[in-house]
Amino acid sequence: MREYLLAILVAALVAYLLTPLVRRFAVWFGAQAVPRERDVHVIPTPRLGGLAMFGGMVAALVVATGLPEMRKVLADGDVSVAKALLLSGGLMVLIGIADDRWEVDALTKFAGQVAAAGIFIMQGIQIYVIPLPTGESLSLPPAYGVPLTVLVVVATINAVNFIDGLDGLAAGVVGIAALALFSYAYLLSRTNGMTTLSAATLIAAVLFGMCAGFLPHNFSPAKIFMGDTGSMLIGLLLSASTIMLTGQFDPAILANGLFPFFVPVLLIPAVAAVPFMDMLLAVWRRTNQGRSPFAPDKQHLHHRLLQLGHSTRRAVLIMYFWVGLLASGLVGLALFDAAWITLGVTLVVATAGVVLMIRPPRRGRRRGAAASGDRAAERPPMHV
């Protein structure tokens, strides 16, 4: 655990300290989000926050490679985790910088995401097995494993990119997802007498640290946005941890039955249910209207929460709540024998969350009923 805590601390501290420097650079470089008709922030805000997060990742990996046991984990046989993260993450950052400054077309970004997935595959990060309902593992030949890996990487990156619409939303949601992955991998390994040192657990720890260090600068009212530089990077790391966790645990040695065996397959769809659902709804909505699925609009889930009368911070906290509820529910079901109790508590809390979401406070409802011009004047800066 000490190795992971050190990685989290280094990633968070470096990301936190680098963010003000990156903000000044973004202003000088001209990478600022100027308010547009579809945006809800009202003043120009610097982008490129992902650069600070990338710095946190690099620093954490450097420290991890200095630890003998972690060095073995990061270069285990044919899998070179550190090299894969640095190369693919660096590619995402470069494309993100270009997009944050000059706006890159969707096809170029898609090609870059596929290339990043290709780097993963060349460095050994790939889906080799998937769990079956019988409790056995189905080995995937490259003809199936490679395209499935690319699909997971690209889908996760774009899901995170789609949810990056309010101050602190993407950093908080991905941070919660990373914490859930870390808790699942570490606690399940410890419970079943396995080694707790693994590359997937380390990636989740580093990702959580990156998000935690950047969030104080990005929470409403944001001083800086992560931009595509950050959203594509953290989506990439989230997919890497998920891919490496898939098939890591043998169902024969798990104490709580088969359910923990399926958690890596279920956890990301669960914790990323909000961005994935938002992405699928956006694609369906835009194509149904005869527009490109990448065409921007103001009908994302977080926009709808604002239209209900919630403030920016309240909308973000509601999204945090749902992601945290789904993540903790799945992890709890995987780790504890009292599955029905965990499920019951989750359902009760979910019901309370629905009431909280659809019944904003009186002040919020009055704000939602105000004219759009008044809302823009009252609301702190946000990003879509």
Wavefront OBJ file of the C-alpha trace (Angstrom):
o trace
v 0.000 0.000 0.000
v 2.877 2.397 0.716
v 3.984 2.236 -2.918
v 0.514 3.163 -4.111
v 0.115 5.967 -1.593
v 3.445 7.395 -2.723
v 2.358 7.237 -6.381
v -0.956 8.960 -5.554
v 0.780 11.674 -3.549
v 3.409 12.378 -6.214
v 0.860 12.484 -9.050
v -1.453 14.771 -7.078
v 1.249 17.114 -5.833
v 2.969 17.533 -9.195
v -0.335 18.049 -11.033
v -1.427 20.610 -8.429
v 1.838 22.579 -8.552
v 2.132 22.496 -12.342
v -1.408 23.692 -13.041
v -0.799 27.431 -12.297
v 2.280 27.340 -14.560
v 0.302 25.614 -17.314
v -2.432 28.227 -16.917
v 0.014 31.053 -17.570
v 1.438 29.183 -20.551
v -2.050 28.604 -21.976
v -2.835 32.323 -21.779
v 0.461 33.176 -23.513
v -0.034 30.400 -26.096
v -3.550 31.539 -26.876
v -5.204 28.276 -25.828
v -8.304 29.737 -24.215
v -11.960 28.755 -24.339
v -13.705 31.847 -25.662
v -17.461 31.712 -24.890
v -19.541 30.563 -27.851
v -23.286 30.352 -28.418
v -23.418 26.728 -27.182
v -21.146 27.366 -24.184
v -22.306 28.297 -20.697
v -19.108 29.852 -19.359
v -19.089 33.622 -19.738
v -15.401 34.612 -19.675
v -12.375 33.300 -21.622
v -10.766 30.483 -19.626
v -7.379 28.861 -20.298
v -7.268 25.249 -21.473
v -4.349 22.762 -21.598
v -4.883 21.600 -18.005
v -4.068 18.103 -19.239
v -0.428 19.138 -19.494
v -0.225 19.405 -15.712
v -1.960 16.053 -15.356
v 0.497 14.484 -17.784
v 3.333 15.908 -15.692
v 1.812 14.263 -12.621
v 1.623 10.926 -14.444
v 5.237 11.111 -15.619
v 6.472 12.034 -12.142
v 4.558 9.173 -10.527
v 5.908 6.670 -13.076
v 9.463 7.907 -12.515
v 9.085 7.443 -8.764
v 7.488 4.009 -9.265
v 10.362 2.817 -11.445
v 12.707 3.735 -8.607
v 10.994 1.181 -6.364
v 12.370 -2.345 -6.981
v 9.032 -4.165 -6.734
v 7.185 -1.601 -8.837
v 9.926 -1.692 -11.453
v 9.162 -5.380 -11.970
v 5.455 -4.623 -12.287
v 5.959 -1.876 -14.889
v 8.134 -4.124 -17.080
v 6.658 -7.595 -16.666
v 7.765 -9.924 -19.447
v 6.363 -8.824 -22.808
v 4.337 -5.990 -21.252
v 6.057 -2.606 -20.959
v 3.504 -0.573 -19.045
v 5.563 2.576 -18.441
v 6.606 2.792 -22.089
v 3.038 2.236 -23.267
v 1.662 4.969 -21.017
v 4.356 7.485 -21.910
v 4.084 6.942 -25.680
v 0.302 6.713 -25.955
v -0.260 9.408 -23.338
v 2.233 11.681 -25.054
v 0.407 11.189 -28.355
v -2.925 12.096 -26.763
v -1.397 15.191 -25.173
v 0.094 16.396 -28.465
v -3.209 15.984 -30.298
v -5.000 17.608 -27.375
v -2.679 20.625 -27.422
v -3.340 21.109 -31.129
v -7.085 20.826 -30.561
v -7.125 23.173 -27.571
v -5.234 25.785 -29.550
v -6.399 25.409 -33.164
v -9.321 22.903 -33.017
v -8.552 19.614 -34.740
v -11.240 17.849 -36.769
v -12.954 14.794 -35.291
v -11.461 12.353 -37.798
v -7.889 13.345 -36.876
v -8.626 12.902 -33.186
v -10.217 9.525 -33.874
v -7.156 8.413 -35.814
v -4.942 9.500 -32.931
v -7.047 7.525 -30.451
v -6.798 4.397 -32.608
v -3.036 4.936 -32.834
v -2.822 5.203 -29.033
v -4.702 1.903 -28.747
v -2.244 0.443 -31.268
v 0.653 1.501 -29.022
v -1.014 -0.293 -26.143
v -1.306 -3.448 -28.205
v 2.298 -3.313 -29.401
v 3.471 -2.935 -25.795
v 1.390 -5.892 -24.606
v -1.634 -4.112 -23.120
v -4.479 -6.003 -24.735
v -7.636 -7.923 -23.901
v -6.571 -11.563 -24.023
v -9.457 -13.191 -22.153
v -13.032 -12.390 -21.256
v -15.038 -14.034 -18.436
v -17.920 -16.373 -19.243
v -21.070 -16.954 -17.138
v -19.782 -20.451 -16.370
v -16.841 -18.934 -14.485
v -14.323 -19.893 -17.133
v -12.161 -17.577 -19.226
v -12.507 -17.385 -22.980
v -9.154 -16.807 -24.660
v -9.309 -14.325 -27.512
v -7.081 -14.685 -30.570
v -5.581 -11.444 -31.952
v -8.297 -11.286 -34.623
v -10.807 -10.610 -31.831
v -8.656 -9.260 -29.017
v -7.086 -6.438 -31.046
v -10.304 -4.809 -32.355
v -11.973 -5.261 -28.963
v -9.054 -3.491 -27.277
v -9.247 -0.629 -29.777
v -12.992 -0.369 -29.204
v -12.609 -0.169 -25.408
v -9.868 2.485 -25.637
v -11.662 4.700 -28.163
v -15.065 4.370 -26.460
v -13.677 5.230 -23.025
v -11.717 8.240 -24.294
v -14.762 9.663 -26.066
v -17.082 8.969 -23.136
v -14.828 11.037 -20.875
v -14.542 13.719 -23.555
v -18.336 13.914 -23.836
v -18.831 14.482 -20.114
v -16.228 17.257 -19.913
v -18.910 19.924 -19.868
v -19.020 21.506 -16.412
v -16.330 22.743 -14.066
v -14.740 19.758 -12.330
v -17.111 17.198 -13.829
v -14.731 15.027 -15.862
v -11.890 15.159 -13.310
v -14.236 14.193 -10.481
v -16.051 11.407 -12.340
v -12.846 9.806 -13.608
v -11.237 10.221 -10.191
v -14.120 8.308 -8.602
v -13.880 5.623 -11.285
v -10.129 5.284 -10.730
v -10.608 5.032 -6.961
v -13.193 2.273 -7.487
v -10.839 0.334 -9.755
v -7.992 0.737 -7.286
v -10.135 -0.373 -4.330
v -11.470 -3.379 -6.217
v -8.065 -4.620 -7.380
v -6.216 -3.977 -4.136
v -8.830 -5.263 -1.687
v -9.745 -8.323 -3.758
v -6.079 -9.291 -4.060
v -5.554 -8.817 -0.336
v -8.716 -10.735 0.596
v -7.763 -13.741 -1.518
v -4.121 -13.876 -0.421
v -2.680 -12.669 -3.745
v 0.018 -10.099 -4.358
v -1.370 -6.580 -4.215
v 1.283 -5.222 -6.591
v 0.010 -5.001 -10.165
v 0.293 -2.596 -13.078
v -3.491 -2.176 -13.331
v -3.716 -1.135 -9.666
v -0.807 1.279 -10.079
v -2.382 2.912 -13.140
v -5.637 3.407 -11.230
v -3.725 4.926 -8.296
v -1.790 7.322 -10.548
v -4.977 8.333 -12.360
v -6.727 9.075 -9.079
v -3.776 11.210 -7.969
v -3.731 13.161 -11.237
v -7.431 13.983 -10.977
v -7.216 14.859 -7.270
v -4.322 17.266 -7.895
v -6.007 19.031 -10.803
v -9.538 19.228 -9.366
v -8.930 22.132 -6.895
v -8.063 24.366 -9.876
v -10.920 23.028 -12.013
v -13.865 22.905 -9.606
v -16.477 25.622 -10.015
v -15.591 28.375 -10.664
v -12.782 26.870 -12.740
v -9.519 28.745 -13.181
v -8.474 26.390 -15.977
v -10.045 23.671 -18.137
v -8.357 20.349 -18.820
v -9.353 20.588 -22.483
v -8.996 17.647 -24.860
v -5.398 17.488 -23.651
v -6.671 16.213 -20.326
v -9.924 14.447 -21.197
v -8.289 12.175 -23.771
v -5.360 11.462 -21.440
v -7.431 10.422 -18.422
v -9.804 8.436 -20.631
v -6.787 6.587 -22.007
v -5.496 5.702 -18.529
v -8.963 4.627 -17.405
v -9.166 2.198 -20.334
v -5.635 0.908 -19.653
v -6.437 -0.011 -16.062
v -9.662 -1.720 -17.101
v -8.031 -3.738 -19.879
v -5.252 -4.954 -17.607
v -7.699 -5.932 -14.852
v -9.792 -8.054 -17.223
v -8.985 -11.691 -16.588
v -6.457 -10.907 -13.853
v -8.269 -12.921 -11.173
v -8.809 -16.680 -11.371
v -12.404 -17.564 -10.337
v -11.164 -20.761 -8.730
v -9.434 -18.840 -5.935
v -12.064 -16.170 -5.304
v -13.779 -16.491 -1.950
v -17.050 -14.710 -2.837
v -18.147 -16.754 -5.837
v -18.049 -15.762 -9.470
v -19.291 -12.183 -9.237
v -15.848 -10.610 -8.563
v -14.635 -12.324 -11.732
v -16.977 -10.150 -13.804
v -16.397 -6.850 -12.014
v -13.685 -5.537 -14.412
v -16.140 -6.060 -17.269
v -18.961 -4.352 -15.367
v -17.135 -1.692 -13.387
v -16.226 0.702 -16.185
v -19.682 0.571 -17.827
v -21.099 1.202 -14.343
v -18.850 4.021 -13.172
v -18.828 5.474 -16.672
v -22.560 4.884 -17.123
v -23.222 8.623 -17.010
v -20.729 9.604 -19.752
v -21.429 6.475 -21.823
v -25.179 7.058 -21.681
v -24.645 10.717 -22.485
v -22.454 9.755 -25.448
v -24.945 7.217 -26.833
v -27.860 9.617 -26.420
v -25.892 12.382 -28.135
v -24.983 10.151 -31.096
v -28.571 8.950 -31.457
v -29.978 12.464 -31.112
v -27.640 14.020 -33.659
v -27.872 11.262 -36.259
v -31.653 11.214 -35.869
v -31.604 14.915 -36.715
v -29.460 14.270 -39.785
v -26.343 15.828 -38.237
v -22.868 14.501 -37.594
v -22.594 12.502 -34.332
v -19.685 14.812 -33.446
v -21.730 18.010 -33.958
v -21.929 19.962 -30.667
v -25.190 20.825 -28.925
v -26.538 21.885 -25.528
v -28.596 18.795 -24.691
v -26.094 16.808 -22.640
v -27.197 15.400 -19.291
v -25.436 18.156 -17.367
v -27.256 20.758 -19.476
v -30.560 19.125 -18.560
v -29.682 19.294 -14.870
v -29.044 23.013 -15.260
v -32.376 23.391 -17.051
v -34.080 21.732 -14.075
v -32.820 24.622 -11.970
v -29.751 23.117 -10.332
v -26.706 25.322 -9.857
v -23.426 24.383 -11.473
v -21.926 22.923 -8.317
v -25.092 21.049 -7.445
v -25.304 19.527 -10.939
v -21.690 18.381 -10.691
v -22.220 16.932 -7.206
v -25.285 15.020 -8.437
v -23.174 13.471 -11.194
v -20.497 12.619 -8.602
v -23.177 11.012 -6.460
v -24.450 8.711 -9.184
v -21.004 7.610 -10.298
v -19.896 7.028 -6.715
v -23.066 5.088 -5.926
v -22.696 2.740 -8.896
v -18.982 2.245 -8.297
v -19.243 1.581 -4.562
v -22.220 -0.726 -5.090
v -20.319 -2.925 -7.533
v -17.170 -2.998 -5.422
v -19.228 -3.803 -2.334
v -20.983 -6.678 -4.096
v -17.612 -8.047 -5.186
v -15.905 -7.851 -1.811
v -18.556 -8.632 0.809
v -20.612 -11.748 1.439
v -23.713 -9.746 2.438
v -24.542 -8.993 -1.202
v -28.275 -8.484 -0.626
v -27.635 -5.977 2.142
v -25.250 -4.060 -0.117
v -27.799 -4.123 -2.934
v -30.591 -2.961 -0.626
v -28.580 -0.047 0.714
v -27.639 0.924 -2.836
v -31.281 0.955 -3.934
v -32.339 3.066 -0.954
v -29.590 5.604 -1.585
v -30.439 5.597 -5.313
v -34.070 6.449 -4.519
v -32.954 9.330 -2.340
v -30.681 10.503 -5.134
v -33.536 10.563 -7.638
v -35.594 12.731 -5.297
v -32.610 15.026 -4.811
v -32.078 15.324 -8.554
v -35.640 16.092 -9.628
v -36.436 18.436 -6.726
v -33.862 21.234 -6.759
v -33.992 23.802 -3.957
v -36.337 26.773 -4.276
v -33.465 29.058 -5.089
v -32.411 26.720 -7.909
v -35.947 26.550 -9.312
v -36.201 30.326 -9.332
v -32.887 30.490 -11.132
v -34.061 27.888 -13.651
v -37.143 30.011 -14.348
v -35.116 33.168 -14.908
v -34.192 34.437 -18.330
v -31.139 32.922 -19.995
v -29.321 36.236 -19.892
v -29.809 36.470 -16.131
v -28.561 32.893 -15.703
v -25.405 33.644 -17.639
v -24.731 36.678 -15.464
v -25.258 34.776 -12.209
v -23.568 31.472 -13.035
v -19.800 31.034 -12.520
v -17.660 30.061 -15.502
v -18.233 26.591 -16.925
v -17.037 24.616 -19.912
v -18.763 22.444 -22.491
l 1 2 3 4 5 6 7 8 9 10 11 12 13 14 15 16 17 18 19 20 21 22 23 24 25 26 27 28 29 30 31 32 33 34 35 36 37 38 39 40 41 42 43 44 45 46 47 48 49 50 51 52 53 54 55 56 57 58 59 60 61 62 63 64 65 66 67 68 69 70 71 72 73 74 75 76 77 78 79 80 81 82 83 84 85 86 87 88 89 90 91 92 93 94 95 96 97 98 99 100 101 102 103 104 105 106 107 108 109 110 111 112 113 114 115 116 117 118 119 120 121 122 123 124 125 126 127 128 129 130 131 132 133 134 135 136 137 138 139 140 141 142 143 144 145 146 147 148 149 150 151 152 153 154 155 156 157 158 159 160 161 162 163 164 165 166 167 168 169 170 171 172 173 174 175 176 177 178 179 180 181 182 183 184 185 186 187 188 189 190 191 192 193 194 195 196 197 198 199 200 201 202 203 204 205 206 207 208 209 210 211 212 213 214 215 216 217 218 219 220 221 222 223 224 225 226 227 228 229 230 231 232 233 234 235 236 237 238 239 240 241 242 243 244 245 246 247 248 249 250 251 252 253 254 255 256 257 258 259 260 261 262 263 264 265 266 267 268 269 270 271 272 273 274 275 276 277 278 279 280 281 282 283 284 285 286 287 288 289 290 291 292 293 294 295 296 297 298 299 300 301 302 303 304 305 306 307 308 309 310 311 312 313 314 315 316 317 318 319 320 321 322 323 324 325 326 327 328 329 330 331 332 333 334 335 336 337 338 339 340 341 342 343 344 345 346 347 348 349 350 351 352 353 354 355 356 357 358 359 360 361 362 363 364 365 366 367 368 369 370 371 372 373 374 375 376 377 378 379 380 381 382 383 384
